[in-house]
Amino acid sequence: MPELPEVEVVRRGLARWVAGRTVASVEVHHPRAVRRHLEGTEHFGAALTGRTLTAAHRRGKYLWLPLAEPDGTGSGRALVAHLGMSGQLLVEKPSQPDETHLRARLTFTDGGRELRFVDQRTFGGLAVEDAPDGDGVPPRVAHIAIDPLDPSFDESGFSAALRRRRTEVKRALLDQTLVGGVGNIYADEALWRARLHGTRPTDRLTRAQVADLLDGVRSVLGEALAQGGTSFDSLYVDVNGQSGYFSRFLAVYGQVDRPCPRCGTPIVRESFMNRSSYSCPQCQPRPRARRS
């Protein structure tokens, strides 16, 4: 599933190519693409047609584009998007052939490039929802915590909240109500940078360890963002269909049996919540069991 860097890359593309443009028409090619728009397919199209997409925002893995009325006033609504596991928001020339898994299309009054929602597995979706004008967060997204790259991120609040939890540190990193945007790939990479095993109890972390972990999260997210995200296949692309290159720089994720870049010990894979965790057994030793 796309994580913060991949979704932020898409947001930046939307801000460049879509923000400020007025919707001329809407086509929905598969009803699942707008299943979160509870009023139905026709209402979805009518809610967008004639409105201007004024900006592009992100919280965690959600994107939203506030809508302005034809007279330029705020509508109090926004186009909200979640990419799911395979969703893509692509900006294409109208002459470009339709993608096999094209689910929805927005054209614009300027006659330029159109916005296409392509989703092979149809786990993602679009909806027009209430959202306070300006930078207001839609209610669907409000429960997601601010991510560590946000200037308003509260480091001391995060540290205290993390250490109050009685869970494993990797599980905490994946909790979107605690910290937004971190998924399986970047959790493993951040834990490696902080020299922490994912099963370490959060209530046994020192303040210094939490600071190292936060540094690891920020550095890996920032570096991945600079590389356009991590693309393991053709599904993870920016709005122009370009893949990211951070997969070339992964230290542990997907690197089973390859030498740790820091100490040379072979990387190991462990099962984790129906997924996989990767770590260095030398740099990230498993914590000792609690005494009863």
FENURFEN-V934732 format. One record per residue. N is the residue number from 0. RES is the residue in one small letter. PHI is phi in degrees with one decimal (NA if undefined). PSI is psi in whole degrees, -180 to 180 (none if undefined). Layout:
n = {N N}
res = {RES RES}
phi = {PHI PHI}
psi = {PSI PSI}
//
This chain:
n = {0 1 2 3 4 5 6 7 8 9 10 11 12 13 14 15 16 17 18 19 20 21 22 23 24 25 26 27 28 29 30 31 32 33 34 35 36 37 38 39 40 41 42 43 44 45 46 47 48 49 50 51 52 53 54 55 56 57 58 59 60 61 62 63 64 65 66 67 68 69 70 71 72 73 74 75 76 77 78 79 80 81 82 83 84 85 86 87 88 89 90 91 92 93 94 95 96 97 98 99 100 101 102 103 104 105 106 107 108 109 110 111 112 113 114 115 116 117 118 119 120 121 122 123 124 125 126 127 128 129 130 131 132 133 134 135 136 137 138 139 140 141 142 143 144 145 146 147 148 149 150 151 152 153 154 155 156 157 158 159 160 161 162 163 164 165 166 167 168 169 170 171 172 173 174 175 176 177 178 179 180 181 182 183 184 185 186 187 188 189 190 191 192 193 194 195 196 197 198 199 200 201 202 203 204 205 206 207 208 209 210 211 212 213 214 215 216 217 218 219 220 221 222 223 224 225 226 227 228 229 230 231 232 233 234 235 236 237 238 239 240 241 242 243 244 245 246 247 248 249 250 251 252 253 254 255 256 257 258 259 260 261 262 263 264 265 266 267 268 269 270 271 272 273 274 275 276 277 278 279 280 281 282 283 284 285 286 287 288 289 290 291}
res = {m p e l p e v e v v r r g l a r w v a g r t v a s v e v h h p r a v r r h l e g t e h f g a a l t g r t l t a a h r r g k y l w l p l a e p d g t g s g r a l v a h l g m s g q l l v e k p s q p d e t h l r a r l t f t d g g r e l r f v d q r t f g g l a v e d a p d g d g v p p r v a h i a i d p l d p s f d e s g f s a a l r r r r t e v k r a l l d q t l v g g v g n i y a d e a l w r a r l h g t r p t d r l t r a q v a d l l d g v r s v l g e a l a q g g t s f d s l y v d v n g q s g y f s r f l a v y g q v d r p c p r c g t p i v r e s f m n r s s y s c p q c q p r p r a r r s}
phi = {NA -57.3 -112.7 -51.5 -60.3 -64.3 -72.5 -65.4 -60.1 -65.2 -57.6 -62.9 -65.2 -64.5 -61.7 -79.2 -103.3 -119.3 -57.3 91.0 -103.6 -104.3 -73.8 -94.9 -155.2 -133.7 -121.5 -114.2 -95.4 -148.8 -61.8 -64.2 -64.8 -123.0 -63.8 -79.5 -87.0 -66.7 -78.2 105.0 -63.4 -63.7 -64.0 -57.8 -62.6 -66.6 -69.6 -98.7 -61.7 86.7 -93.6 -103.2 -82.4 -87.9 -164.8 -134.9 -122.9 -142.4 -136.7 60.3 -105.9 -95.4 -120.4 -148.9 -123.5 -60.0 -110.2 -111.1 -70.1 -56.0 -85.1 92.0 -79.5 -65.5 -94.6 73.0 -134.6 -149.6 -82.9 -106.5 -132.8 -131.0 -80.9 60.8 -92.5 -137.9 -69.8 -135.0 -107.5 -114.8 -102.4 -126.8 -65.6 -56.1 -78.0 -68.5 -58.0 -64.1 -72.1 -57.5 -108.3 -64.4 -109.5 -156.3 -139.3 -116.2 -103.7 -125.7 -67.0 -80.9 73.4 -86.6 -58.3 -102.6 -102.2 -118.4 -104.0 -116.5 -152.6 -64.5 -95.6 55.8 -88.2 -83.3 -179.1 -123.4 -159.3 -101.7 -133.5 -61.6 -157.9 -56.2 -60.1 84.2 -96.3 -61.0 -93.7 -60.2 -55.1 -59.9 -101.1 -63.0 -75.6 -81.2 -71.5 -65.9 -89.0 -66.5 -86.9 -73.7 -58.5 -90.5 -61.0 -94.7 -63.9 -67.0 -65.6 -62.9 -59.1 -66.1 -65.3 -64.1 -74.7 -80.3 -70.2 -112.8 -153.1 -84.6 -65.0 -68.8 -59.7 -65.5 -63.3 -87.1 -80.7 -69.5 -82.5 -99.1 -147.6 -88.0 88.4 -89.4 -117.3 -61.9 -62.1 -76.5 -63.5 -61.3 -67.2 -67.8 -63.3 -63.3 -63.5 -87.8 60.9 -119.1 -80.2 -63.7 -90.8 -64.0 -64.3 -66.4 -76.6 -108.1 -76.9 -83.3 -60.7 -65.3 -66.4 -64.4 -63.4 -64.5 -64.4 -63.6 -60.8 -64.4 -61.2 -63.7 -67.9 -70.9 -66.4 -64.1 -68.3 -64.1 -62.2 -64.5 -94.6 81.7 91.7 -114.8 -118.1 -94.2 -153.0 -72.6 -78.7 -99.8 -138.5 -85.1 -67.2 -98.1 81.1 -92.3 -83.2 -85.5 -123.0 -69.9 -58.4 -72.7 -114.0 -67.1 -84.2 -127.4 -62.7 73.6 -105.3 -52.6 72.5 -84.3 -69.5 -59.0 -62.5 -95.7 -126.1 89.8 -69.2 -60.2 -70.4 -115.2 -114.5 -131.1 -70.7 -155.2 50.3 64.0 -130.0 -131.1 -119.6 -124.9 -158.7 -99.7 -66.8 -85.9 -77.1 -127.7 -63.7 -62.8 -69.5 -68.7 -65.7 -63.9 -79.4 -74.9}
psi = {138 141 -170 -51 -42 -41 -36 -37 -42 -43 -45 -37 -41 -41 -35 -43 -17 -40 137 -1 151 133 128 -40 159 132 133 117 -13 123 -27 -24 -25 27 -24 -11 96 -21 -8 171 -48 -41 -37 -50 -42 -33 -22 -36 127 -8 154 132 110 -23 179 123 162 142 118 -122 9 147 147 146 108 149 139 145 166 -28 4 -8 155 144 -14 17 165 152 116 135 140 130 -12 -139 -27 10 146 136 110 138 112 152 142 -27 -12 132 148 141 154 -39 35 125 -30 153 135 125 164 156 -19 -4 8 -153 144 161 125 137 115 131 106 -45 -7 33 -20 -176 166 151 152 121 162 141 131 141 157 -130 17 145 129 146 -36 -26 -13 -26 -13 133 157 145 163 -15 -9 133 -24 6 132 99 -47 -37 -41 -46 -46 -43 -40 -45 -16 -21 147 78 -179 150 -36 -39 -39 -40 -29 -4 107 -13 -12 -47 130 146 -10 127 -165 -43 -55 -23 -47 -43 -40 -40 -38 -44 -33 -2 39 137 145 -19 3 131 135 -32 -2 5 139 165 -37 -40 -39 -40 -42 -39 -45 -40 -41 -43 -49 -43 -42 -37 -43 -42 -40 -40 -40 -26 6 16 -171 120 114 -19 -175 -4 -25 96 164 -173 -17 8 13 139 154 167 11 -17 -24 -15 9 133 -42 -37 123 11 28 135 -5 154 140 131 -17 -42 -11 -6 138 136 142 155 137 149 144 109 51 16 -156 148 143 138 169 120 -19 -49 -26 67 146 142 153 147 146 145 138 none}
//
